[in-house]
Amino acid sequence: MNISTTIRLRMSSHDAHYAGELVDGARMLALFGDVATELLIRLDGDEGLFRAYENVEFLAPVYAGDYVEAFGEIVHVGRSSRKMRFEARKIAGNIRKPGVPASAAEHYEPPIVVTRATGTCVVPVELQRPRLPGGPLALPGTEPLRQLVAGSSDLIVTAAIVGAEVTRAQTRWVPFTPEEIADEAARCREAGAAVIHLHVRTDDGAPTQSKDRFQATIEAIRRKSDVIVQVTTGGAVGMSIDERCQPLTLSPEMATLNCGTINFGDDVFVNTRREIRDIAARIREHRSVAECEVYEVGHLDEALALHQAGQLGAPLHVQFVLGVPGALGARESTLRFLASELAASGVAHTWGVAAVGRHQRPMTELAMRLGGHARVGLEDNVYLDKGVLAEGSAPLVARAAAYGKSIGRTPVDPARARSILGIA
């Protein structure tokens, strides 16, 4: 998952510096400079500056006529620094032996490593333009958001492994029974998840907010892993507030709070301000930490209002839910605006992204680059290739965790996540 690139070219007589045929080491460093520039453009939308080499090794000679490939990858991302690793390899060259025609050449298997180096490049914060994979760069001068998580490199990965929108008849890849859910939770924990976003089902897959079913499922999860269990109070369309709040009677560590009414596809999920405050009070009563689910811009204002009124503790943890048909679209400009508005509150709230369908991967990766956390899993994305679906949500967690590591964000374990989220 590291950001990497390779360029390949043939050394010419113009590159030869010694004895008319030996290429000097500076030519390899020039190739590394070109590689570094491409990496910076891909990551930040700016050419940046090469600050220094920490280490350079010249390991084998290079001659005019040799084919050389120069490889580079970003191994760590700081606020403005990008540490990189480079390697130049000869992949083909002339034989250059007495009695052999001058045109005789060979392909090297394996390639011959000629130069290795590590170095650091810098892109000033005001010039960084994070890219949504497959989408446009941010506009020049737009305020970067890397600093919005108080400079922390910690990454919380949440796995939404069940969901309320599919039944067993529709998919065989989503776990339903308490033991199935517990097994999948353990796999996701191993892959890098710290939080499990939990819906529960009847054995035939129908959504339910049954206290007994939640209790059986949470107990099964506890037997197999130490993940944070985040129960839903969203329930399903048409459930009463009392039904939706049944899991809170178990005093879970976390619970979701829908912060407004939602156009959800062809349905409308109604959450009046009175109902939102009712659920917030119940979450507080049972000493759970709320995750504020934001599907629209006004929902964020409502979450901040609850915090300012003392009805939710600090810091808030906000989940921006993007790409639901009828609600906020999954766009870079939208996420940057939401995160900026949250930062403008002046409190070090934490935030993450859950995005549906094909938007899940690019939007969660963008969130990680901007300083947020990520939620992945089959609840939000059942439109994947069968090879991934057959393995459940754990491969999605592993992919998100690997991406986080590649840009300098470290997936944390549940103990560290509890500390970040303010869970007692």
N, C-alpha and C positions, 0 to 999 in steps of 0.2 A: 504493500500500500504506500511505500515511500514515493515522493515526487522525484522522478529521475528522468534522464534523457541520455541519448548517445548520438554522437556525430561521427561520421566516417569519411576519410579522404585519403588521397595518395600523396605522399611527399614528392615534391618535384625538385629539379636541379636548383631552383631558386631558394629552396629551403635548406640546401646543403651549405654548411658553414666551414667544415674542416676537411682538408684534403680533397675538396671538390665533390665529396659524396656523403660525409657524415653530418647528420642534422644535429644542431645544438639543442640542449635541454630547454632553452627558453621557448622553442617552438611548441613543445608539449604544454608549457605553462600558458602560452597564448591560446591553445585549444581549450584548456581548462577554463580560461576566462570567457570564451564563447559559450561553453556549456553552462557556466554559472549565470551568464546573462539570460539564457533561455529559461533556466529554472526560476529566476526572479520574475521574469515576465509572466510565466505560467502561474506563479503563486501570488504575485502582488500587482501585476499589470504595470510594472516599472522596471527599467534596466538596473537600477541600484548602483552600488559601488563595491568593488572588491577591496576589503580593508586589509587583510593580511593572510599569509599562509602560516599555519602552525607547524607543518611538517611537509617536507618534500624528499622523495627518494627517487634517484635515477638508477634503474636496475638493469637496463640492457641498451645497446646502441640502436639507433634508428638511421637508416640510409635513404638517400634519394631513391624513389621507386617503391619504397615500402608502403603497404596499405595499413593505416593506423585508425583505430576507433578510440574515441575519448568518451568515457562514461562519467556521469556525475549524478549525485543524489543529495537531497536535503535531508540531513539527519537530525536537526534540531532547529526549532523556530522560537526565537525570543521576541521581545516587543518590536525591535527593529533589526536585530541580527538574525542571520540565517547561516548556520554551520553546515558545511558541505564536505562530502568525500568524493575524491576523483581517482580515476584509474585510466591509463592509456595502455593499449595493447596492440602489438603487431599481429595482423591476421593473415598477411601474405607478403612475400618479398622475393627478390632475386636470390639465386643460390650462391653466387659469388665464390665459386671454387675453381681452382686451376683445372683446365681441361674440360670444363663445362661451358657450353655456349653462353654468351653474355645475356641472351634472352631467356635462359632457363629460370623458372620461378617455382615456388611451392606455396601451398596453403598450410598454415600452421594450425595443428590440432593437438593440444589446445593452443589458443593464442598466447603469444609471449608478452608478459607484462613488462613494460618498459619504464613506466613512471607511476608513482603513487603520490597522493598529496591530500592534505586536509586544509581547509581554509574557511574564513568567515567573510560573508558579504553583509552589507547594510543597506536597508531601504528605509529612509526616514518615514516616521509614522504618518506624516501628513501627505505622503506620496503613495501610501499603500492603497490598493484598490482590490480587495478580495473578490474573487470570481465565484459565481454560482456555476457549478459544473454544467456545461452545455448551454450556459446563458451568458448575458453581457457582463462586462466589467462595471464596477461602480463608477460614478462620475468623478473626474479629477477634483481633489479638494474635499471630497465627502469625508466627514469625520470617521476615522476607523473606530471599531468597537472592541478591539482586543483587550482594552483595559477595563471592561465593564464588570469583570469578576475579580475585582480588587487585586489584579496582577497574579492571580492564582493559575497554576498549570493543571490543577485537579480537574478531572472529568468524571461526572456521574452519568453512567449509562443505565437507563431504565428499559426494562423489557416488558412490553405489553403482549402477553402470550395467549390471551383468551378472547376478550372482546365480547361485544353484545350484538354484533350485526350479522353473524353467520350461524347456521345450525349444523348439526352433524350430517344432515342430509346434503348440505351444500359443500362441505369440505371435510376431508378426513385428516387434514394436517393440523387442526387446532385441538389442543387437549381439553377435555371436558370433565372427567371424573377427578375427585381430589387427588388420587394417586398419579394420574396422568399429568395434572397441573404441577404437582410437587416434583415429579421427575423432570419436567421441562424447566421448572424454576432452577433446579440444581444444575442442569446443563447450561442455562444462561448465566448462572453465577460463575461457573467454571470458565465461561467464555469472556467474562468481564463485566457482567451486570451487577449493580449494587442494589437496585430497586426492582421489584416486580409489581407492575400495575395489574390489579386483580379484579376481574369479573368472575362470576361463577355461573354454572349451568346445572340443569337437571341432567340425568343420564342420557336423555335423548337429545340434549343440546339446546333446550329452550332456556332463554335468559331468566334468571331468578335473583332476588335479593334476600333469599332465605338466610336468616341468622344461623340456623343449623348447618346449612350448606357452606357458608363462609367459615364457620368454626371448624368444620371437618377439613376444609381445604387448607386453612391457615395452619392447623395442627400438622397436617401432612407435609406442608412446606417446611415447617420448623424442624421436623424430624430429619430433613435431608439437607438443609442449608441455613445460612445465617442472613439471608437477604432481608432487606426492608420490605415489608408487605404494605402496599399502598392500595387500600380498598376504594372502590368507586361508590359515589353517591349519585352518579348519573343514572344508574339503572337502565331502563328502556323507556321509550316514548309511551306515555299513558300511565306510568306508575305514579302512585301518590308519594308525597314527601315522606310519610311514615315508612312506606315500603322502601324507598330509596335509602333511608337512613338506618335500616336494620343492621348493616355491618358495623355501624358506629358503636353499638351496644357491646361490641367485643373489645373496645378501646384499642384499635389498631394504631400502629406507629404513625401512619400517614393516611389521609383520605382526600379525595378530589373534591373540589368545589367549583361547579359550573357558575361562571360569573355573569350570566345573562341568558336571554332567550336566543335560540339558535335556529336558523333555517338549515335543517339537516336533510339534504336531498329533497325528497318530496314531502317530508314531515316537518313539523315545527316542535322543537323541544322547548317548552315554556319554563322559564325561571323568573318569576317576579322578584322585585327587590325584597319584598317581605319574605319570600321563600328562601332567597339567598341568605339573608340575615338569620333566618331560622336554622338553616343547615350549618352556617358558620358558628352559631352559638352551640349547636350540638357537637360539632367537631371540637370546639374549645372545652366544652363540658367533659368530654371523654379524653382530654389531654392528648389529642392527636395533632399532628402538624398538617396544615392544609396545603394542598397543591392547587393553586388557582388556575383553572383551565380557561384560556382566553381564545375565543373563536372570532371575536370582532373587536375593533378598536375600543368601543365603549365598554367592553368587558374589562379591559385593563384599567380604565378610569374607576370602575366599580371596585376592583380589587384594591387599588390604592386608597379609595375612600374608606373601605373596610379597615385597612391598616391604620389610616389616620384617625379613625374613630375608636381605635383600640379593640376592634372586634376580631382582628387577626393579629397574631404576634409577628415579631420581626426576627430575622428577615423573612419577607415573603419568598415563596418559591412559585414562580409563574411558568406555566406550560403554554407556549403559543401553539395552537392547533391550526395547521394551515392546509389548505387544499380541499376542505370539505365542500362538496357542491352546495352552493347557496350561502357560503360564509367566506371568510378571508381567503384570498388566493395565495398560492405558494410562490412568492416572488421575493427576490433579494431586497428590492426597495421596501417592501412591506415589513420584512423582518428587521431591517436596519431601523426603520421608523419606530417599530414597537420597542426594540431594545433601547433606542435613544430616549424614548419617553419614559421607560422604566428607570434608566440611569438618571434622568433629570429630576427624579423624586428626591435625590440626595441621600438615599439609603442604599446600602450595599445588598440589594435583593439579588437572589439567584434566579436564573431563568433557563429554560430549555425549549426544544422544539420537538413536536410530534407532527408529522406530515403524512398524508394518506397516499396510497397507491404508488405511482411512479415518482411522486415527489419526495418519498421518504428519504432515500439515500442522499440526493443532492442538497436537500434542505437541512438535514441533520449534519452533514459535513460542513455546510456553510456555517451553521450555528457553532460548531466546534471551532472553526477558524475565527469567528467573531467573539469568542469567549464564553459561549453558552454551553449547556449540556444537551444530551441527546436521548430521545426515546425511539426505540425501534421495536419491531415485532409484527407478528401476523395479524394482531387486532387492526392495525392501521394499513397493512399491506398484504393482501392475499393474492396479488397479481404478479407472482414471480414464477420463474421457471420451475419445473417439477422437481429438479434436483435439489433446489433450495427448500421448496415446500416440504419435501419428504423428510427433511431434517428439522423441521419446525423453526422456532425463532432463534435458537442458539447461533446458527451461522450468521444471522443478521447482527447479533450482538458482537460476535467475533470480528466481523468486518468493520463495524463502527469503532471497536476498541483499537484495532490495528491502525485505522486511519487516524484516530486521536494520537496514538503514539508517534506516528510519522510526522506530525506537526508540533510535537512537544507537549501534548496534553496527556496526562497519565490517568488511565482509568483507575478509580479508587475502589477499595473494598468497602463492604457495608459499614464497617466501624468508622472509617474516615467519612463516608457519606453522611452518617448520623451526625457527626460533628458539624459538617458544613451546613446541613439542613436544620440544625437546632433541635434534633430529636434527643430527648432526655434518655 
